[in-house]
Structure formats: structure tokens, C-alpha cells
Amino acid sequence: MIIHKSHSKKEIIKIFRSIEVCIDPSCTKREICENFNHYESYAKYNDDIQNLSELIQILKSQSNKRRISVDTKKEIMLNCKKVINFCNNHHIYNDSTFNNPLDLYNAVLFIHPYGDIPSVRRACQLYNNSPMQINHINPIISKETIELLEERKEMKKIRHLPFSHKKGNFIVLFD
């Protein structure tokens, strides 16, 4: 079986885990490709991957996970910092790197496809709450990141604080 080179070993293991096939993480990507028929025989297909042909199609096609070069990431982070700084400084154009609302809009348009980066999500949120916004721009976030954010949100709801409250009359003495 030939797996597209854009898939990392971690992604392949995750795809197989979704169809309830456990692969040893110490295996190399080549070993996983060689043992594909063995792994496929234990597969339990579900709503995400419904049959063998769909699994093969997913593995042969390019990965949808974005890999960002170092230079691109630096440029994205710089634009995020500029947008966040502009929004936190009360949307004043005199002291910022933006000259007009269109420059700000173009900067946010440039960064919004990289929504898996937390700074991009924050910059888009601040821009959307800004009075200088031209259009509402939502960051593009991968399915895995959405699931991770939902899981974190649920964990925050479950957290219990050790606070106790007592009613009654109390006498406080100071020495």
C-alpha cells in the first residue's frame, strides 16, 4: 500500500485508531505501509470511515493538515501581534502600523486560514469585536483542534473550587 508522503506517522496511527486498530508507535511509517493488509483485517468501520475503499482514498490523498514553513509562521505571528496591538490600543491609527481599515482587514484575511494557532484565533476575535471591522472573519480551524478546544471547555466546567460557605453569628477576638 502506498500512503501519500504528506501523512505523518502520527496521523496514520490516528486514522487507524479511529477504526479501532491499534498500531505500535515504535513502528516506522514503512512498516505500517508493509503491514497495511494485516491492520486492515482488524478494522471496524464507522461513520467517519465507512469502508476499505474510503480508507484507501484517505491514505492515498494528500493530508489536509497544514504544514507551515518557519518564514511563513514568523510572518503570521508578526501580523497577529500587529492586529492584537492595534485592538488593545483602542483602535488608534496614529500609533499603529495600519493606516486605514483596509490594511487591518487585509492583515486579518492573511492570517485567518491558520486558525489552529491560538494567536490567530485571538487576533480574529479582537478584530471581530472591533468597531473598525469591515467584514466578520472567522479563523479556519481543523477538526482535531475544535475537538481539543471543546474538551478543554468541558474540563473547565467540571472544575470544583474548594470554597466553603457558613452562616451564623461569629465572634472574632483580636489579641
PEVEN-V187031 format. One record per residue. N is the residue number from 1. PHI is phi in degrees with one decimal (none if undefined). OMEGA is omega as a letter, one per 40 degrees, with the letter a starting at -180 (NA if undefined). D_LAST is the distance of its C-alpha to the last C-alpha in Angstrom with 1 decimal. Layout:
BEGIN
n->{N	N}
phi->{PHI	PHI}
omega->{OMEGA	OMEGA}
d_last->{D_LAST	D_LAST}
END
This chain:
BEGIN
n->{1	2	3	4	5	6	7	8	9	10	11	12	13	14	15	16	17	18	19	20	21	22	23	24	25	26	27	28	29	30	31	32	33	34	35	36	37	38	39	40	41	42	43	44	45	46	47	48	49	50	51	52	53	54	55	56	57	58	59	60	61	62	63	64	65	66	67	68	69	70	71	72	73	74	75	76	77	78	79	80	81	82	83	84	85	86	87	88	89	90	91	92	93	94	95	96	97	98	99	100	101	102	103	104	105	106	107	108	109	110	111	112	113	114	115	116	117	118	119	120	121	122	123	124	125	126	127	128	129	130	131	132	133	134	135	136	137	138	139	140	141	142	143	144	145	146	147	148	149	150	151	152	153	154	155	156	157	158	159	160	161	162	163	164	165	166	167	168	169	170	171	172	173	174	175}
phi->{none	-101.1	-103.3	-58.1	-67.2	-74.2	-80.1	-84.0	-61.4	-61.9	-65.1	-63.1	-62.3	-66.0	-62.0	-67.5	-64.6	-67.6	-107.3	62.0	-117.0	-92.1	-117.2	-65.2	-63.2	-79.1	-67.9	-84.0	-63.1	-64.6	-63.5	-64.0	-64.7	-67.8	-96.5	-56.5	-62.5	-65.1	-66.6	-64.4	-67.1	-96.1	-68.9	-118.3	-72.1	-140.9	-68.5	-70.2	-125.1	-91.2	-159.0	-64.3	-63.5	-68.4	-61.8	-63.0	-61.7	-63.1	-73.7	-82.2	-83.9	-68.8	-67.1	-87.3	-76.3	-82.4	-105.4	-108.6	-73.3	-62.9	-64.3	-64.7	-64.5	-62.0	-66.8	-62.7	-65.1	-63.9	-64.4	-60.7	-62.1	-64.4	-65.2	-63.2	-62.4	-60.9	-69.4	-74.6	-98.9	62.0	57.9	-98.3	-77.4	-61.3	-98.9	-106.0	-85.0	-96.1	-96.6	-155.6	-61.6	-67.4	-62.3	-62.5	-59.8	-65.1	-65.2	-69.6	-62.2	-67.3	-89.5	-63.2	-68.1	-104.1	-68.7	-73.0	-85.2	-57.6	-63.9	-66.8	-62.5	-67.5	-63.0	-65.8	-64.1	-64.5	-65.0	-65.6	-88.2	-79.2	-72.4	-91.4	-68.0	-92.5	-133.4	-73.6	-122.6	-98.3	-69.0	-88.1	-117.4	-70.9	-60.5	-64.5	-68.1	-60.8	-62.5	-64.0	-65.6	-64.7	-63.0	-65.2	-64.1	-66.2	-64.4	-67.4	-69.5	-76.8	-55.5	-110.4	-95.2	-80.4	-105.3	-120.0	-127.2	-127.5	-107.2	137.7	-97.2	-130.1	-110.9	-109.8	-110.8	-113.2	-93.4}
omega->{i	i	a	a	a	i	i	i	i	i	a	i	i	i	i	i	i	i	i	i	a	i	i	a	i	i	i	i	i	i	i	i	a	a	a	a	i	a	a	a	i	a	i	a	a	a	a	i	a	a	a	a	i	i	i	i	i	a	i	a	a	i	i	i	a	i	a	i	a	a	i	a	i	a	i	a	i	i	i	a	i	a	a	i	i	a	i	i	i	i	a	a	a	a	a	i	i	a	a	a	a	i	i	i	i	i	i	i	i	a	a	i	a	a	i	i	a	i	i	i	a	i	i	i	i	i	a	i	a	i	a	a	i	i	i	a	i	i	i	a	i	a	a	i	i	i	i	i	i	i	i	i	i	i	i	i	a	a	i	i	a	a	i	a	a	i	i	i	a	i	a	i	i	i	NA}
d_last->{81.5	80.8	77.3	76.8	75.3	72.5	70.8	68.3	68.0	64.5	66.0	68.9	66.6	64.6	67.8	68.9	65.5	65.9	69.1	67.4	69.0	66.8	67.9	66.6	64.7	66.3	69.7	71.3	72.5	76.1	75.5	74.0	77.2	79.5	77.8	77.7	80.2	78.2	74.9	76.8	78.1	74.6	73.6	72.3	72.9	70.7	70.3	69.4	72.4	75.0	77.8	79.1	80.9	77.7	75.8	78.7	78.7	74.9	75.3	78.5	77.2	74.9	71.1	69.4	66.3	66.2	66.1	65.1	66.3	63.9	65.4	65.2	61.6	60.8	62.6	60.8	57.4	58.3	59.4	56.2	54.1	56.2	56.0	52.2	51.7	54.0	52.2	48.7	49.9	50.8	54.5	55.7	59.0	59.0	56.5	57.5	60.3	61.8	64.2	64.7	63.8	66.7	65.4	62.1	64.0	66.2	63.2	61.6	65.0	65.4	62.1	62.0	64.2	61.6	58.9	57.8	56.0	52.5	52.8	56.1	54.4	51.6	54.2	56.3	53.4	52.4	56.0	56.6	53.6	55.0	57.0	59.5	60.6	64.3	64.4	61.8	61.8	60.4	60.0	62.3	60.2	61.7	61.5	59.4	56.8	56.6	56.0	53.3	51.5	51.8	50.4	47.3	46.9	46.9	44.4	41.9	42.4	41.7	38.4	35.4	31.9	29.1	27.3	26.0	25.5	23.9	24.4	22.7	19.9	16.3	13.0	10.1	6.6	3.8	0.0}
END
